[in-house]
């Protein structure tokens, strides 16, 4: 904008200067020529009247030459030409007058009663030619046939007007320079508050809701700054109110989840006892006992998941990271849930990274559990390490090696709308896929054994080292909480990675890809 303002100012100044120069040159040239013309006409008329009073007609060549010389003596450097019928006399015998006195001027002088003049170019030089007829002084203004022409050199007038033009032209440079300086000052005055407003807007967009601009004056920019401050103030107030409400909601969820753990633990023990004796109960009572046990396990998972999500929301989730063999971690996670025989593995040895083993287990359990429940065999788990320029995920920084763990199936895949929402909280995978999930009434639906096919919590799914859920928590099964995939994504982000979704592969099925930065240490322990 500064450049545009300066260019505009300079162009306006240049156009104004050129226009003023052209007008000044035209007016000055007209004034100089008008003055010269008037002087030449008046001088010739007066001198001819004075000399013609004693001149006898008809003249001979000698008397006509004497007449031309006498007229020229009173006109200074002008050349005088006298003509009478076929006779012509020139005051300067060496002057060439034929090219300067045009036939048009001669005809005008001969045909009209009065003095006529004409500006001509002769050999590249300007001249003024004034012609007048000599009339008798008997009152009827009859022409005598004598015509007098005076040739005036206009080079001096031309030089004067060109000198004026040069001086005005030379004045354009300082005018343009002053205009550019004024444009810079004006641009600074106008753009300085605009730059401050732009800086404040960027700070506001970056999250600094306390950003404000100083309001000076009462012009449009001051009104804009005042409006910005009012908008920023309203946004800050709304943000503070929303943050307070969000904090209250998180606290409420955490408090409720914490309070539910104790009665749920008691209920889980009672449900376990009932399930153990279910075979000795009548069929209806046995079915009710198993249903109570499954729903109690499901409620326990929901409470654990809510507490885990609240930790992420509050920023309290921390990594208990150490250098870990990722292939062994994946195998252990699958073996814990009895999925080893149901999954095809491609896990190269020696892939070690600094990760939180428990949180990686949660991610693997969710991804593989969803593929087994909602996809179709074969379900494949592939582990690889990619380096610079080998692709990556939006959430993973460019540069350095990355660990890529892909879980793929051959099921119906995910519809487009499910791809956008698969990581939303309480969005269950069984709403997106078409495969039927197991009911909660059979023994396989109980979440108490390591081989729970619905990806339910394993027996050791109690609190983890940092107060989070155990290895089997956070699973998003058909009977799950709907929070498993959201928890998996949060765990990936906590490691500095992400999870990508390929909703429909060319060969059928869906693929979820965990991408983590490959960080190593020289020894065991936290990074």
N, C-alpha and C positions, 0 to 999 in steps of 0.2 A: 504493500500500500504506500509505503514511503516513496518508492521509486515511481509509482504511478502519480503521486501528488507532485513530486519534483518535475517529472516530465510534463505534466499538465501545466504547471506554472510556467515552465520554460517555453513551452509551445505557445501559450497565451501571450507571454511577454514578447516572444519573437514575432508572432503574428501582429501584435500591436505596434511593435517598433517598425516592422516592414511597412505596415499600412500607413503609419505616421510619416515614415520616410517618403513613401510614394506620394502622399498628399502634399507634403512640404515641398518636394521637388517639383510637382506639377504647379503648385501655386507660385513658387519662387520663379520658376521658368516663365510662367505666364506673365507675372508682374514685370520681370526684367524685359521680356520681349515687348510687352505692351508699352512700357515706358520708352523703349528705343524706337518703336514704331511711331508713337505719337510725336516724339522729338523729330524724327526724320521727316514726317509729313509736314509738321509745322514749319520746320526750317526750310524745306524745299519750297513750300508755298510762299513764304515770306520773301525768300531770296529771288524766286522767279518773278514775283510781282515787282520787286525793286529793280531788277535788271531789265525786264521786258518793257518798262515805261519809256525807255529811250531807244528801243530796238525797232528798226524799220523793216517792214515787210513789203514785198517778199525778199528774203535774204539770199545772199550768195554763199558760196562755201566758206569764204573767208570770214564774212560777218557772222555766220552761224558758228564757226569755230571760236571766234572771239566771244560770242554770247555764252557758249558752253564753258569757256574758261572763266568768265566773270561770275557765272553762277557757282562754279566749283570753288572759287576763292572764298566765298562766304560759308561754305559747307564743310570746311576742314578736309579730312582725308577721303571724303566721298568722291566717287567717279561720276561725272555728269555726262549724259548723252542727250544731245539735242537733235531732233529730227523734224524736217519740214519737207513733206512730199518725198522726193527722191534723194534729198540731201541729208547727210548724217554727220554730226561732229561730236568728237569725244574729247573731254578735257585732258585725258591721259592718252596720248597717241599710241602708247605701247600696251594699253589694256585691251584684253579680249572681252568684249561685251556681248557678243552674239549668243553665247551659251548661258548668260545670266539674265538677259531680258527675253522673256518668253513671248511667243506669238499670242498667247492667251492674254497676257498683260497688255500688250500693244493694242489688241482689239478692244479690251475693256476701256482703255484710256481714250481711244479714238471714238468709241461709240457713246460714252457717257460723259456727262458734264461733271467733273469732280476728280479728286485725287484718288488714285488706287495704289495698293501695295501688294506685294507677294514675297513670301519667303521661299528661297530656292537653294538647292544643294548643287554646287558647281565644283567639280574635281574634289569631292569629299569635304568641302568646306561650306558653312552656312552663310548666306547673304540675304539682305533685305533690299528689295528693289521697289522704289516708290516712283510712280509716274503721274504726271499731271498735264492736262492740256492748257495752252495759253489762249485766253479769250480776249476779245476786244472790250475796251472800257467804255462802250457807247450805251450801256444799259441793257441791251438785249441778250447779253452773255453769248454772243456768237463766237464759235471757235475760229481761231486764226489759222489752223493747220499746223501750228508749231506745237510739238510735244517735247516734254523734258522728262528725263529719267535720272534718278540718283541711286547709285549702287552703294550700299552700306555694308561693311564687313561685320559679321556677327560673331566672329571667333572670340572676342573678348567676353561677350555675354554668355556664350557657350561655356567658356572656361569658368566663369563665375558660378553658373548653375551647377556645373560638374564638381567644383570645389565644395559647394554647399552640400551636394549629394554625398561626396566623400566624407565630409565631416559628420553628417548624420549617420552614414553607414558605419563609421568608426565608433559612433556612440551606441550601436546595437550591442557590441560585445559587453561593455560594462552594464548595460541594461539587462542583458540575459544573465550575467553573473549575479547582479543584485537580485534578480527574480529567483534564481536558483537558491541563493542564500535565504531569501524570505520564504521560499518553499520549504527549505529544510527546517527553518524555525517554526513555520506553521505546522509542518508534519510532526515535529517533535511535540508541539503543544497539543495537537489533536491525537496523535498516536500514543503518547505517554500514558494517558489514562486507559486507552484501549489495551495497551500491553499489560498494564497492571490488572485490568479486568480479566484478560486472557489468562494471566498467571494465577489469579485467584480462582478462575473457573477450573483450571487444571488441578489445582490443589484440592478443590471441592470434589472433582471427579476421582482423585486419588484417595479420597476418604477423609480429608481434613475438613470437617463440617464447620469448623470455627473460622474458616477463611473469610475475610472481609476486605473491602476496598474503601479507601478514604473518599468521601464525597466533598467535592469542592465546586462552588459556583451553583448556578441555577440553569445551566443549559441542558441540551439533550443528553450529553454524556453524563452529567450529574444525575439526571433522572434515571438513566440506565444503571449507573452504579448503585443508586438508592434501591431500585427494583431488585438488583442482584442481591444486595444485602438482606432485603426483606425475604427473598426467596430462600437464601441460605439459612436465615434464621428459622423460617418455618420448617425447612427440611431438617435442621438440627433438632428442633423440638420434636418433630415426628419421629426421627430416628431414636432419640432418647426414650420416647414413650414406647416405641416398638421394642427396643432393647430391654426395657424394664419388663414389658409384658412377656417377652421371650424368656428372660431369666426366670420370671415367676413360673412360666409353664415348664421349663426344664427342672426347676426345683421341685415343682409339684410332682412331675413324673418320677424323678429320682426318689423323692420321699415316699410316694405311694409304692413304688417298686421295692424299696427297702423294707417297708412295713409288711409287704406281702410275703417276703421270703420266709419269715418264721412260721406263719400258719401253713404256707405251702410245704415247708419241710416236713411238718407234722402230717399233713395230708398225704404227702408222698410216701411216708413210712406206712401209714394205714393202708394206702392203696397197694403197696408192695405186699403187705401181709394178705390182703384180700386176694390179690392175683395168685399168690403162692397156693392158697387154698381153694382157688376157683374150680379145680377139677372135682372137689368134694361137694360143691354146691349144686343146687338145681340149675338146669340150663339157663333159665331167665336170670337167676341171681349171678351165675358165672359170667354171662354176657354183660350184666350191669357192672360187675366188679372190674372186668377188663376195660370197659368203657371209662369208668371212673379213673382207672390207672392211666389210660392213654391221655385223657383230657387233663388230668393233673400234671402229667409230664409236659404236655403242650403248654399249659399255663405257666409252669416253671420256666420253660424255655422263653416264653414271652416276657416274663419278668426279668430274666437274665439279659435278654436282648435289649429291653428298654433301659436297663441300667447301663449297658454298654454304650448304647446310642447317646444317653445323657452324658457319659464321660467324653465322648467325641464332641458333643455340642458345647460342653463346658471347657474344652481344651485341656482336660485332665488326663487324657489318654497318653501314655508314655511307652516308648519302646524298651524292652528288656533284650537288647540285641547282643548277639555274639556270632562268631564265625561258625557257620553251619553248613553241613553237606546237604544241599537241597534235594538231591535224589533220595537220600535216606529219609528226609523229612516227608516227602511225598509218599514214599512207600509206607512209612509208619502211619501216616494219616489214613491211608486206604485200608491198611491191615486192621487198624483200630475199629473200623466200621464194617469190616468184613466185605470190602469191595474189591479186594485184590484180584479175584478170579473173574470179576465182571468188567474189568477195565484193561485195555491194551496199553502198555507202557513203553515209552521210548525215552529213557532217562540215562543220559551219558554220565559216567562216573567222574568224580573230581570237580564238580561244579560247586564251589564253595563261595558263600557270600555272608556278609554281616547282616543278619535279619533277626527278627523276633520269632523264634520257632513256633510259639503258641499262636501268634497271629497269622503266620503263613499256614498253619494247620487249619485255622478257621476259614481262610480263603479257599484252600484246596477242598475242604469238606463241602463248602457251599457250591463251588463250581461243579465238582464231580457229582454231588448229590442231585443237583438240578438236572444234569445231563442224564443220570440214570433214571430219574423219576419222569421227566418230561420228554426226553429224547428217545432214540432207538439205537440198539447196538449196531456196529461196534462203537463204544465210547473210548476215545484215545486220549492219552495224556502225553504231551511231548514237551521236553525241556531242552532249551538251547541257549547259547550265548551269542549275541550279535555285537558287532563292534561299530565303529564310526561309519556313518553313511549307509548303514544297513537298515535304515528305517527306524521306527520307534513310535512312541505314543506322544500325544500332545502334552500329557502331564509330566513327561520325563525330560529332563534337560538334555540338550544336544551335546554330543561329545561323550567319550567314554563308552565302556562296554555296558551291556544291559542283559539281564536275565529275562527270557521269554518262556512262559509256561502256558501252553495252549491246551484247552479242554474242548474236544469236539465230539459231536454225536451225528447220527444219521437220521434223526427224527424229522418232524414236519417243519422245524425251524420256527423263527419268531416272525409274526406279522410286523409291518413297519411301525404301527403305533406302539407295539410292545417294546421294540428296540429303544424307543425314546424314554420309556418309563420303567425298564427292567430294574433299574437301580433306585427307583422311588421307594420310599418307605411304605410298608403295608400293601405294596403291589405284588401279588402272588404270581408265581410262574404258572400255576395251573390255569390261570385265567387267560394266559397268552398261548399256551400249547393245547393241543387237542387230545393228548394221551390221557387216559383215565388214571387217577391216583388210587392208591390203596385206601381202603376204609380203615377206620380207627377201631374196628371191633375184633380184628383177628390178632393173633399173637405177634405177627410180624409188625404190626403197627405200634406196638409198645416201644417206648423210647428208653428201655432200661438195659437192653443188651447191646453189645458191641456191633452186632450185625443188623441193627435197625435199618431196613432198606429205605426208609423215607428220609434218611440223613438226620435222624433225630440225635439228641445228645447221647453221647456214650456215657458209661458209668462214671467217668472221671470228669464230667462237665461242670464241676463246681468252680468256685472263683479261682482265677488265675493269680500269678505272683503279684500283679499290680492291682488286684481287686477286680479285674475284669472277669469275664466268663472263661470257663475252662476250655479244653481243646475241642469239645464237640458243640460248643454254644454257637449261636448265631446262624442256624441253619434255616433255610427258607423252603421247607417242604410243603407238600399238599396239606399237611396238618401243622405246618410251621406258623411262625408269627408274621411273616411278610416283611421282616426286617433283615433277613440273612444277607441278601445281595447288597443292601445298603451298608451293612456292617463290613462285608468283604471289601467293598470299594473304599470305605474309610480306612481300613487296615492297609490297603495298598497305598493310599495317599500318605498315610503316616510313614511309610517307608520311602516316600518320594517317588512312588510309581503310580500306576493307574491300571484299570481293566478296560479292555476294548471288546466290543461286541461285533461279531459278523453274523447278522440275523439269518441270512440264507446263503449257504454255500452252493457252488455250482453242482456238487454231487448230492446235495440235500443235507439237511441238518443245520445246526447252529454251532458257533465256535466262540468261546470266551477266552481272551488272552490276557494273562497277567504279565505286566511289564514292570520290572524293578531295576533300578541302577545297581550294577555289580560293584559292591564295595567290599574290600578285603582288609584284614589286619594281619600283622605278622604272627600274632598269637591269639589265644582264646580270650574272651572277655568282650566287654562293650567297646564299640568303636569310639 
